[in-house]
Amino acid sequence: MPDPLPDLPPLREGLMQLDPPRLLGAECRACGGRHFPARTFCPACNADDALSPVALSPRGLVHSWTIVRQAPAGRKTPYTLAYVDLDDGVRLLAQLEHAGAEPGIGMPVQLALRAVEMDDGSARLGYRFTPLAEGNA
């Protein structure tokens, strides 16, 4: 059973849905492209009147990753950032939680909604990716 989600406001309205947990993007009805975050126009074909909200796949593969060792004041380091290719074709940048195991290109990952501390000390609901448990790939 998944961990219960904290009762927090999201980082930004329209960024995610909670049940089931998914990131929200946009799908272009003109060219079929999917994008995250949702935009007011399609970056693939420039259509500005053909976008529909879409819940994105919660699973994907690590495309590339790096360990961040220097960050703005107040941000704990080190942490891992990864480009993740979602199963539905969207590539996005997100923090990767990997519990000390070396991440790798092609590693299966899944969406995890987590509390994120803001600069003012308040908390919001954000997203990260975690390795997909063996047997769930």
Order of alpha helices (4+ residues) and beta strands (2+ residues): beta-beta-beta-beta-beta-beta-beta-beta-beta
